Amino acid sequence: MGIIGRIVAFILGLIASAIALAVDVLYSTVHRISGVLGSSSIDQTHGFIGFLLVLVGVVGSILALFAPLPAAVLLLAAGIGMFFVVKGYALFSIVFFVLAAVLAFAERPSRRVPPPDGVPR
């Protein structure tokens, strides 16, 4: 189950990154258009920061195949960071980021060292 969980975490991380990229682009585009049309009640968008968080998500999903603990941290950071960039619309991608992070963390190798005599205690 070890490699299968990592592959699923990789796929979920890529899906989350694609959804986050689409939401970030749409959110920034709508805000730019409404700003051009004269709406003064809009807040500033952080499209570039959102794009960097998408890249963090992609790197985290690739790391899920080789280093699951850093991958889980990066995937969670990308998901939580997207919440601050696109606000409530991040819920579309944060679900996949969290699932990928949990799977990557669950599939990390055990650090237990067997006793030298081989007898379990």
PyRosetta script that sets phi, psi and omega in degrees:
from pyrosetta import init, pose_from_sequence

init()
pose = pose_from_sequence("MGIIGRIVAFILGLIASAIALAVDVLYSTVHRISGVLGSSSIDQTHGFIGFLLVLVGVVGSILALFAPLPAAVLLLAAGIGMFFVVKGYALFSIVFFVLAAVLAFAERPSRRVPPPDGVPR")
pose.set_psi(1, -16.5)
pose.set_omega(1, -175.3)
pose.set_phi(2, -58.7)
pose.set_psi(2, -53.5)
pose.set_omega(2, -177.0)
pose.set_phi(3, -73.9)
pose.set_psi(3, -30.6)
pose.set_omega(3, 179.3)
pose.set_phi(4, -65.9)
pose.set_psi(4, -42.8)
pose.set_omega(4, 177.8)
pose.set_phi(5, -63.2)
pose.set_psi(5, -37.5)
pose.set_omega(5, 178.0)
pose.set_phi(6, -68.0)
pose.set_psi(6, -38.8)
pose.set_omega(6, 178.7)
pose.set_phi(7, -66.8)
pose.set_psi(7, -41.0)
pose.set_omega(7, 177.5)
pose.set_phi(8, -64.5)
pose.set_psi(8, -39.5)
pose.set_omega(8, 176.5)
pose.set_phi(9, -63.3)
pose.set_psi(9, -39.6)
pose.set_omega(9, 177.0)
pose.set_phi(10, -61.1)
pose.set_psi(10, -47.5)
pose.set_omega(10, -178.8)
pose.set_phi(11, -66.3)
pose.set_psi(11, -44.6)
pose.set_omega(11, 178.8)
pose.set_phi(12, -63.5)
pose.set_psi(12, -37.5)
pose.set_omega(12, 177.4)
pose.set_phi(13, -64.1)
pose.set_psi(13, -39.7)
pose.set_omega(13, 177.3)
pose.set_phi(14, -68.3)
pose.set_psi(14, -39.1)
pose.set_omega(14, 176.9)
pose.set_phi(15, -63.5)
pose.set_psi(15, -44.3)
pose.set_omega(15, 179.2)
pose.set_phi(16, -62.5)
pose.set_psi(16, -40.0)
pose.set_omega(16, 179.6)
pose.set_phi(17, -65.8)
pose.set_psi(17, -39.6)
pose.set_omega(17, 178.3)
pose.set_phi(18, -65.9)
pose.set_psi(18, -42.0)
pose.set_omega(18, 178.0)
pose.set_phi(19, -65.3)
pose.set_psi(19, -42.4)
pose.set_omega(19, 179.9)
pose.set_phi(20, -64.0)
pose.set_psi(20, -38.7)
pose.set_omega(20, 178.0)
pose.set_phi(21, -64.7)
pose.set_psi(21, -44.3)
pose.set_omega(21, 179.6)
pose.set_phi(22, -63.3)
pose.set_psi(22, -43.6)
pose.set_omega(22, -179.7)
pose.set_phi(23, -66.1)
pose.set_psi(23, -41.3)
pose.set_omega(23, 179.8)
pose.set_phi(24, -63.3)
pose.set_psi(24, -45.1)
pose.set_omega(24, 179.8)
pose.set_phi(25, -64.7)
pose.set_psi(25, -45.3)
pose.set_omega(25, 179.4)
pose.set_phi(26, -64.3)
pose.set_psi(26, -42.4)
pose.set_omega(26, -179.6)
pose.set_phi(27, -63.0)
pose.set_psi(27, -45.1)
pose.set_omega(27, -179.9)
pose.set_phi(28, -67.9)
pose.set_psi(28, -40.1)
pose.set_omega(28, -179.7)
pose.set_phi(29, -64.8)
pose.set_psi(29, -45.4)
pose.set_omega(29, 179.4)
pose.set_phi(30, -62.4)
pose.set_psi(30, -40.0)
pose.set_omega(30, 179.1)
pose.set_phi(31, -68.8)
pose.set_psi(31, -37.6)
pose.set_omega(31, 177.3)
pose.set_phi(32, -66.3)
pose.set_psi(32, -43.3)
pose.set_omega(32, -179.3)
pose.set_phi(33, -65.6)
pose.set_psi(33, -43.3)
pose.set_omega(33, 179.7)
pose.set_phi(34, -67.7)
pose.set_psi(34, -30.0)
pose.set_omega(34, 175.1)
pose.set_phi(35, -68.8)
pose.set_psi(35, -37.9)
pose.set_omega(35, 177.7)
pose.set_phi(36, -67.8)
pose.set_psi(36, -35.0)
pose.set_omega(36, -178.6)
pose.set_phi(37, -79.0)
pose.set_psi(37, -1.8)
pose.set_omega(37, 172.3)
pose.set_phi(38, 103.6)
pose.set_psi(38, 10.3)
pose.set_omega(38, 178.2)
pose.set_phi(39, -74.2)
pose.set_psi(39, 124.2)
pose.set_omega(39, -179.8)
pose.set_phi(40, -101.1)
pose.set_psi(40, 1.0)
pose.set_omega(40, -176.7)
pose.set_phi(41, -97.6)
pose.set_psi(41, 14.7)
pose.set_omega(41, -179.5)
pose.set_phi(42, -95.4)
pose.set_psi(42, 152.3)
pose.set_omega(42, 176.9)
pose.set_phi(43, -95.7)
pose.set_psi(43, 173.0)
pose.set_omega(43, -178.8)
pose.set_phi(44, -75.3)
pose.set_psi(44, 138.9)
pose.set_omega(44, 176.1)
pose.set_phi(45, -94.7)
pose.set_psi(45, 158.9)
pose.set_omega(45, -179.5)
pose.set_phi(46, -124.0)
pose.set_psi(46, 61.0)
pose.set_omega(46, -175.9)
pose.set_phi(47, -61.4)
pose.set_psi(47, -40.5)
pose.set_omega(47, -178.8)
pose.set_phi(48, -68.6)
pose.set_psi(48, -40.5)
pose.set_omega(48, 177.5)
pose.set_phi(49, -64.4)
pose.set_psi(49, -39.5)
pose.set_omega(49, 176.1)
pose.set_phi(50, -61.7)
pose.set_psi(50, -39.2)
pose.set_omega(50, 178.2)
pose.set_phi(51, -65.9)
pose.set_psi(51, -39.9)
pose.set_omega(51, 176.8)
pose.set_phi(52, -63.5)
pose.set_psi(52, -36.8)
pose.set_omega(52, 177.7)
pose.set_phi(53, -68.6)
pose.set_psi(53, -32.8)
pose.set_omega(53, 174.3)
pose.set_phi(54, -63.4)
pose.set_psi(54, -42.6)
pose.set_omega(54, 177.2)
pose.set_phi(55, -63.6)
pose.set_psi(55, -37.1)
pose.set_omega(55, 175.8)
pose.set_phi(56, -62.5)
pose.set_psi(56, -40.2)
pose.set_omega(56, 177.7)
pose.set_phi(57, -64.4)
pose.set_psi(57, -39.6)
pose.set_omega(57, 178.5)
pose.set_phi(58, -66.7)
pose.set_psi(58, -44.3)
pose.set_omega(58, 177.9)
pose.set_phi(59, -62.5)
pose.set_psi(59, -41.2)
pose.set_omega(59, 178.0)
pose.set_phi(60, -63.3)
pose.set_psi(60, -38.9)
pose.set_omega(60, 179.8)
pose.set_phi(61, -70.7)
pose.set_psi(61, -34.2)
pose.set_omega(61, 176.0)
pose.set_phi(62, -68.9)
pose.set_psi(62, -39.7)
pose.set_omega(62, 178.4)
pose.set_phi(63, -65.8)
pose.set_psi(63, -21.2)
pose.set_omega(63, 179.6)
pose.set_phi(64, -60.0)
pose.set_psi(64, -25.3)
pose.set_omega(64, 179.3)
pose.set_phi(65, -75.2)
pose.set_psi(65, -28.0)
pose.set_omega(65, -172.6)
pose.set_phi(66, -117.4)
pose.set_psi(66, -40.5)
pose.set_omega(66, -176.6)
pose.set_phi(67, -132.5)
pose.set_psi(67, 90.4)
pose.set_omega(67, -171.6)
pose.set_phi(68, -68.0)
pose.set_psi(68, -33.2)
pose.set_omega(68, -177.9)
pose.set_phi(69, -69.2)
pose.set_psi(69, -49.0)
pose.set_omega(69, 175.1)
pose.set_phi(70, -63.4)
pose.set_psi(70, -31.7)
pose.set_omega(70, 178.2)
pose.set_phi(71, -63.7)
pose.set_psi(71, -42.4)
pose.set_omega(71, 179.3)
pose.set_phi(72, -63.0)
pose.set_psi(72, -39.9)
pose.set_omega(72, 179.1)
pose.set_phi(73, -65.3)
pose.set_psi(73, -44.8)
pose.set_omega(73, -179.8)
pose.set_phi(74, -66.1)
pose.set_psi(74, -39.1)
pose.set_omega(74, 179.3)
pose.set_phi(75, -66.3)
pose.set_psi(75, -40.9)
pose.set_omega(75, 176.5)
pose.set_phi(76, -66.2)
pose.set_psi(76, -39.8)
pose.set_omega(76, 178.6)
pose.set_phi(77, -63.3)
pose.set_psi(77, -40.7)
pose.set_omega(77, 178.7)
pose.set_phi(78, -65.5)
pose.set_psi(78, -42.4)
pose.set_omega(78, -180.0)
pose.set_phi(79, -66.1)
pose.set_psi(79, -45.6)
pose.set_omega(79, -179.8)
pose.set_phi(80, -69.4)
pose.set_psi(80, -39.0)
pose.set_omega(80, 178.5)
pose.set_phi(81, -63.5)
pose.set_psi(81, -36.8)
pose.set_omega(81, 178.6)
pose.set_phi(82, -64.7)
pose.set_psi(82, -29.7)
pose.set_omega(82, 177.9)
pose.set_phi(83, -62.6)
pose.set_psi(83, -36.4)
pose.set_omega(83, 179.6)
pose.set_phi(84, -77.6)
pose.set_psi(84, -23.5)
pose.set_omega(84, -178.5)
pose.set_phi(85, -84.0)
pose.set_psi(85, -50.3)
pose.set_omega(85, -175.6)
pose.set_phi(86, -111.8)
pose.set_psi(86, 11.7)
pose.set_omega(86, 174.5)
pose.set_phi(87, 59.9)
pose.set_psi(87, -132.4)
pose.set_omega(87, -173.6)
pose.set_phi(88, -67.2)
pose.set_psi(88, -18.9)
pose.set_omega(88, 179.2)
pose.set_phi(89, -69.9)
pose.set_psi(89, -11.6)
pose.set_omega(89, 178.6)
pose.set_phi(90, -70.0)
pose.set_psi(90, -14.6)
pose.set_omega(90, -179.8)
pose.set_phi(91, -60.8)
pose.set_psi(91, -25.0)
pose.set_omega(91, 177.7)
pose.set_phi(92, -64.0)
pose.set_psi(92, -37.4)
pose.set_omega(92, -176.6)
pose.set_phi(93, -101.3)
pose.set_psi(93, -26.1)
pose.set_omega(93, -174.4)
pose.set_phi(94, -65.6)
pose.set_psi(94, -28.5)
pose.set_omega(94, 178.0)
pose.set_phi(95, -62.0)
pose.set_psi(95, -44.8)
pose.set_omega(95, -179.6)
pose.set_phi(96, -70.9)
pose.set_psi(96, -37.7)
pose.set_omega(96, 177.3)
pose.set_phi(97, -61.4)
pose.set_psi(97, -44.4)
pose.set_omega(97, -178.5)
pose.set_phi(98, -67.7)
pose.set_psi(98, -42.4)
pose.set_omega(98, 177.7)
pose.set_phi(99, -61.5)
pose.set_psi(99, -42.9)
pose.set_omega(99, 178.7)
pose.set_phi(100, -64.2)
pose.set_psi(100, -40.5)
pose.set_omega(100, 179.9)
pose.set_phi(101, -65.7)
pose.set_psi(101, -41.5)
pose.set_omega(101, 179.4)
pose.set_phi(102, -64.9)
pose.set_psi(102, -42.8)
pose.set_omega(102, 178.7)
pose.set_phi(103, -65.3)
pose.set_psi(103, -42.3)
pose.set_omega(103, 179.3)
pose.set_phi(104, -63.9)
pose.set_psi(104, -41.2)
pose.set_omega(104, 180.0)
pose.set_phi(105, -68.2)
pose.set_psi(105, -38.6)
pose.set_omega(105, -178.9)
pose.set_phi(106, -69.4)
pose.set_psi(106, -26.5)
pose.set_omega(106, -176.7)
pose.set_phi(107, -96.2)
pose.set_psi(107, 14.8)
pose.set_omega(107, 177.7)
pose.set_phi(108, -71.9)
pose.set_psi(108, 151.9)
pose.set_omega(108, 179.7)
pose.set_phi(109, -70.2)
pose.set_psi(109, 149.5)
pose.set_omega(109, 179.7)
pose.set_phi(110, -74.0)
pose.set_psi(110, 143.8)
pose.set_omega(110, 179.1)
pose.set_phi(111, -100.5)
pose.set_psi(111, 9.6)
pose.set_omega(111, 179.7)
pose.set_phi(112, -71.4)
pose.set_psi(112, 133.9)
pose.set_omega(112, 178.6)
pose.set_phi(113, -106.7)
pose.set_psi(113, 126.4)
pose.set_omega(113, 179.4)
pose.set_phi(114, -67.7)
pose.set_psi(114, 149.4)
pose.set_omega(114, 178.3)
pose.set_phi(115, -63.5)
pose.set_psi(115, 152.1)
pose.set_omega(115, -175.0)
pose.set_phi(116, -63.1)
pose.set_psi(116, -27.7)
pose.set_omega(116, -179.5)
pose.set_phi(117, -86.5)
pose.set_psi(117, -7.8)
pose.set_omega(117, 177.1)
pose.set_phi(118, 83.2)
pose.set_psi(118, -0.2)
pose.set_omega(118, -179.4)
pose.set_phi(119, -93.1)
pose.set_psi(119, 122.0)
pose.set_omega(119, 179.9)
pose.set_phi(120, -69.9)
pose.set_psi(120, 147.8)
pose.set_omega(120, -179.1)
pose.set_phi(121, -118.9)
pose.dump_pdb("model.pdb")
